[in-house]
Amino acid sequence: MKKRALSLFLTLALCLGLLPAPALAAGEVVAYGYCGADEDGQNLSWTLTADGTLTISGTGAMKDFFSPPPWGTQR
């Protein structure tokens, strides 16, 4: 009886392992902010998506970053 229960448990565990795991959507925004050079910096905005796409949008000058930019760096 113990072997049958163990066999059933292992079979169920293997079947559950075959189910797809939830994945991040390619377009899911993981970070966002502002990077403009005007007073409040809101003339330009940036978004970083889960697939690594960085989008900068708006008009005007961008702040000159001497330190790492607000969206970070990957090494």
Residue frames relative to the residue before (quaternion, step in Angstrom):
aa qw qx qy qz dx dy dz
M 1.0000 0.0000 0.0000 0.0000 0.00 0.00 0.00
K 0.6411 0.5279 -0.3272 0.4509 3.60 1.01 -0.80
K 0.6420 0.5238 -0.3284 0.4535 3.58 1.01 -0.80
R 0.6494 0.5184 -0.3161 0.4579 3.58 0.99 -0.82
A 0.6592 0.4960 -0.3072 0.4745 3.61 0.94 -0.85
L 0.6525 0.5037 -0.3098 0.4739 3.59 0.95 -0.84
S 0.6402 0.5255 -0.3155 0.4631 3.56 0.99 -0.86
L 0.6542 0.5062 -0.3035 0.4730 3.60 0.96 -0.86
F 0.6478 0.5213 -0.3073 0.4627 3.57 0.97 -0.90
L 0.6829 0.4805 -0.2886 0.4684 3.60 0.87 -0.93
T 0.6231 0.5339 -0.3364 0.4621 3.59 1.04 -0.72
L 0.6628 0.4916 -0.3010 0.4780 3.58 0.95 -0.88
A 0.6393 0.5260 -0.3265 0.4562 3.58 0.99 -0.82
L 0.6612 0.4963 -0.3079 0.4709 3.59 0.95 -0.81
C 0.6471 0.5155 -0.3185 0.4627 3.59 0.99 -0.78
L 0.6446 0.5102 -0.3230 0.4689 3.59 1.00 -0.77
G 0.6278 0.5502 -0.3275 0.4427 3.57 1.10 -0.66
L 0.6477 0.5279 -0.3136 0.4511 3.58 1.19 -0.44
L 0.5318 0.6260 -0.4124 0.3940 3.58 1.23 -0.29
P 0.5166 -0.6528 0.4425 0.3334 3.63 -0.96 0.75
A 0.3863 -0.7005 0.5549 0.2282 3.53 -1.03 0.85
P 0.5280 -0.6153 0.4544 0.3689 3.61 -1.01 0.62
A 0.1580 -0.7898 0.5896 0.0607 3.56 -0.95 0.93
L 0.5595 -0.5822 0.4611 0.3680 3.54 -1.23 0.45
A 0.4520 -0.6660 0.5174 0.2906 3.54 -0.95 0.84
A 0.5839 -0.6207 0.3961 0.3420 3.57 -0.97 0.85
G 0.7545 0.3868 -0.2110 0.4864 3.58 0.99 -0.75
E 0.4135 0.7251 -0.4695 0.2878 3.60 1.22 0.13
V 0.3653 -0.7329 0.5351 0.2075 3.58 -0.76 1.07
V 0.1624 -0.8076 0.5630 0.0663 3.56 -0.77 1.09
A 0.7879 0.0027 -0.0093 0.6157 3.60 1.24 -0.39
Y 0.0300 0.7893 -0.6125 0.0309 3.58 -1.21 0.55
G 0.1582 0.7885 -0.5853 0.1038 3.55 -1.24 0.37
Y 0.5264 -0.6085 0.4922 0.3323 3.54 -1.34 -0.35
C 0.0535 -0.8126 0.5803 -0.0004 3.57 -1.12 0.71
G 0.3748 0.7567 -0.4625 0.2703 3.59 1.18 0.47
A 0.4924 -0.6795 0.4739 0.2668 3.53 -1.29 0.44
D 0.5280 0.6254 -0.4385 0.3712 3.64 1.16 -0.10
E 0.8147 -0.3179 0.1745 0.4525 3.60 -1.31 0.08
D 0.8113 0.2356 -0.1170 0.5221 3.57 0.67 -1.07
G 0.4858 -0.7086 0.3996 0.3197 3.59 1.29 0.01
Q 0.5594 0.6585 -0.3657 0.3460 3.55 1.26 0.01
N 0.4341 0.6804 -0.4871 0.3336 3.61 1.18 0.31
L 0.7546 0.1960 -0.1442 0.6094 3.60 1.25 -0.35
S 0.0827 -0.7791 0.6189 0.0566 3.55 -1.06 0.75
W 0.1810 -0.7761 0.5932 0.1141 3.58 -1.21 0.46
T 0.0731 -0.7599 0.6435 0.0560 3.54 -1.23 0.59
L 0.1640 -0.7562 0.6283 0.0808 3.54 -1.14 0.77
T 0.2068 -0.7978 0.5580 0.0962 3.57 -0.70 1.10
A 0.7073 -0.4935 0.3199 0.3923 3.54 -1.30 0.41
D 0.6854 0.4686 -0.2989 0.4704 3.61 1.09 -0.55
G 0.6183 -0.5942 0.3259 0.3980 3.61 1.28 0.19
T 0.4775 0.6671 -0.4462 0.3577 3.60 1.22 0.22
L 0.1542 -0.7663 0.6203 0.0656 3.55 -0.80 1.09
T 0.0526 -0.7938 0.6059 -0.0027 3.59 -0.77 1.07
I 0.0928 -0.7652 0.6362 0.0341 3.55 -0.86 1.04
S 0.0345 0.8149 -0.5751 0.0636 3.57 -0.74 1.04
G 0.4981 0.6166 -0.5073 0.3382 3.52 -1.26 0.56
T 0.4084 -0.6822 0.5336 0.2882 3.56 -1.26 -0.39
G 0.6931 0.4809 -0.3514 0.4061 3.53 -1.23 0.49
A 0.7333 -0.4398 0.3193 0.4085 3.49 -1.39 -0.15
M 0.3561 -0.6980 0.5823 0.2167 3.51 -1.29 0.57
K 0.5697 -0.5872 0.4552 0.3512 3.54 -1.12 0.72
D 0.3901 -0.6971 0.5511 0.2411 3.58 -1.07 0.78
F 0.1634 -0.8185 0.5477 0.0578 3.57 -0.41 1.23
F 0.1787 -0.7768 0.5971 0.0907 3.55 -0.59 1.16
S 0.6847 0.3628 -0.2483 0.5813 3.55 1.21 -0.53
P 0.7250 -0.3980 0.2729 0.4914 3.62 -1.17 0.05
P 0.5326 -0.6287 0.4556 0.3369 3.60 -1.01 0.76
P 0.6631 -0.5490 0.3290 0.3883 3.60 -1.17 0.47
W 0.6605 0.4963 -0.3231 0.4616 3.62 1.12 -0.44
G 0.5464 -0.6599 0.3762 0.3529 3.61 1.27 0.09
T 0.3313 -0.7064 0.5844 0.2231 3.50 -1.37 -0.01
Q 0.2767 -0.7373 0.5930 0.1679 3.54 -1.16 0.62
R 0.0776 -0.8047 0.5878 0.0319 3.59 -0.79 0.94
